[in-house]
Amino acid sequence: MPSTYQSNIINAPIDKVWRSIRNFHDMSCAPNIITSCKAVGDKTGTEVGAKRVLNSAFHETLLEVDDDNHHLRYSLDDGPEPLAAPTVTNYIGDIKLTPVTMQDMTLIEWTSSWISDEDEAVSFCHNIYVAIMGDMAETLG
């Protein structure tokens, strides 16, 4: 099962970072990478089952939002190559925030895993998440 792991430190308190990502329908925390975030359906951005389309290409569904543990989990339902269905299935993204208390900063960890016989998606996803987290650090820090 292919997977990725990325992490970064954001020079902002955990509550500020969490507020910026917990609404699944708002990706304004990474404006230079996520240029459009379209809500799909009737669910709000904090309800399990909320759907969105990022950059007119990535179709995602919110699976879990845990305010107490600063944790968000979602599925990628379809995307551009090399993430397009049915080549990639069971794609799960996981974002976890942890406070870096002595500096009032936030550790963000972003993992993803999926089922596929192709390896191209690993570097593709890694590069996207590194770029998003870098943009978040610049925007929020």
Residue pairs with C-beta under 8 A, 6 or more apart in sequence:
1 113
1 114
1 115
2 113
2 114
2 116
2 119
2 121
2 122
3 111
3 112
3 113
3 114
3 122
4 110
4 111
4 112
4 113
4 122
4 125
4 126
4 129
5 109
5 110
5 111
6 109
6 110
6 111
6 126
6 129
6 130
6 133
7 107
7 108
7 109
7 110
7 133
8 107
8 108
8 130
8 133
8 134
8 136
8 137
9 100
9 105
9 106
9 107
9 108
9 137
10 17
10 105
10 106
10 107
10 108
10 133
10 136
10 137
10 140
10 141
11 103
11 105
11 137
11 140
11 141
12 105
12 106
12 140
12 141
13 99
13 104
13 105
13 106
14 70
14 97
14 98
14 99
14 106
16 106
16 140
17 29
17 97
17 106
17 108
17 136
17 140
18 67
18 70
18 97
20 26
20 28
20 29
20 136
20 139
20 140
21 29
21 72
21 95
21 97
21 136
22 45
22 46
22 65
22 67
22 72
23 45
23 46
24 45
24 46
24 50
24 52
24 60
24 62
24 65
24 72
24 74
25 37
25 39
25 44
25 45
25 50
25 52
26 37
26 45
27 34
27 37
27 54
28 37
28 139
29 135
29 136
29 139
29 140
30 132
30 135
30 136
30 139
31 135
31 139
32 135
32 138
33 128
33 131
33 132
33 135
34 54
34 55
34 132
34 135
35 55
36 53
36 54
36 55
36 56
37 52
37 53
37 54
38 52
38 53
38 56
39 45
39 50
39 51
39 52
40 51
40 52
40 53
40 59
41 49
41 50
41 51
43 49
43 50
43 51
43 62
44 50
45 52
45 62
46 62
46 65
47 62
48 62
48 63
48 64
48 65
49 61
49 62
50 61
50 62
51 59
51 60
51 61
51 62
51 77
52 59
52 60
52 62
53 59
53 60
54 60
57 79
57 80
58 76
58 78
58 79
58 80
58 83
59 76
59 77
59 78
59 79
60 74
60 75
60 76
60 77
60 93
61 74
61 75
61 77
62 72
62 73
62 74
63 73
63 74
63 75
63 92
64 71
64 72
64 73
65 71
65 72
66 72
69 96
70 96
70 97
70 98
71 94
71 95
71 96
71 97
72 94
72 95
73 92
73 93
73 94
73 95
74 92
74 93
75 90
75 91
75 92
75 93
76 83
76 88
76 91
76 92
76 93
76 112
76 114
77 85
77 91
78 84
78 85
79 88
81 87
82 88
82 118
82 120
82 121
82 124
83 91
83 114
83 121
83 124
83 125
87 116
87 117
87 118
88 114
88 115
88 116
88 118
88 121
89 114
89 115
89 116
90 113
90 114
90 115
91 112
91 113
91 114
92 112
92 113
92 114
93 110
93 111
93 112
94 110
94 111
94 112
95 108
95 109
95 110
96 108
96 109
96 110
96 111
97 106
97 107
97 108
97 109
98 106
98 107
98 109
99 105
99 106
99 107
100 106
100 107
108 133
108 136
110 129
110 132
110 133
112 125
112 129
114 121
